[in-house]
Each structure stands twice: as C-alpha cells, then as structure tokens.
Amino acid sequence: MAKLKLGALLEDKAVKVSLELPASLHRDLVLYAEILGREQGRTISDPVKLIAPMLQRFIATDRAFAAARKSAPD
C-alpha cells in the first residue's frame, strides 16, 4: 500500500469555518479517511477533520507560496 501524504492528526485550537464541498470531493474525503484509518490502525469517525491537516500540508509544501510569503511585507 502507498504511503499517504497526511500523517497523524494533531489537536489544536480550532476556528470554525463553514464550506460546501462537491459531492465527489466529499466521497474522496470519506474514502481517504477510511484508508488513513486502516494505515494508522484506528477509525477516523469524522472525515471533515482531515480538511485542516490537508490544507496545512498543501500550504507547507507549496514552494511558490513559501517564496511569496518570504517576500511579502510584514
């Protein structure tokens, strides 16, 4: 089985955000949660909780964003 990009989920202070997902993306999110749960030997009861770590991972690995962030005025 391939190693997923998303690792262990960390608890952090949350900010409430409401959004709508396309049905196909929600199905993929549910499937991702099932596969990740199997890899980690546990059940992920709420796939929506994967959205924040996925966004964090995406932002952390976006080289263009990192470059723009460094050059952005404080």
CORZI-V939562 format. One record per pair of residues at least 6 apart in sequence whose ideal C-beta (glycine too) atoms are under 8 Angstrom apart, sorted by the first residue. I is the first residue (numbers start at 1). GAP is how many residues later the second one is. If there is no record, write none. Layout:
# CORZI-V939562
((I GAP) (I GAP))
This chain:
# CORZI-V939562
((1 34) (1 38) (3 36) (4 28) (4 31) (4 32) (4 35) (5 52) (6 26) (6 30) (6 44) (6 47) (6 48) (6 51) (7 46) (8 32) (9 35) (9 40) (9 41) (9 44) (10 43) (14 38) (21 8) (26 21) (29 18) (29 19) (29 21) (29 22) (30 17) (32 15) (32 18) (33 11) (33 13) (33 14) (33 17) (34 10) (36 8) (36 14) (37 6) (37 7) (44 6) (59 6))
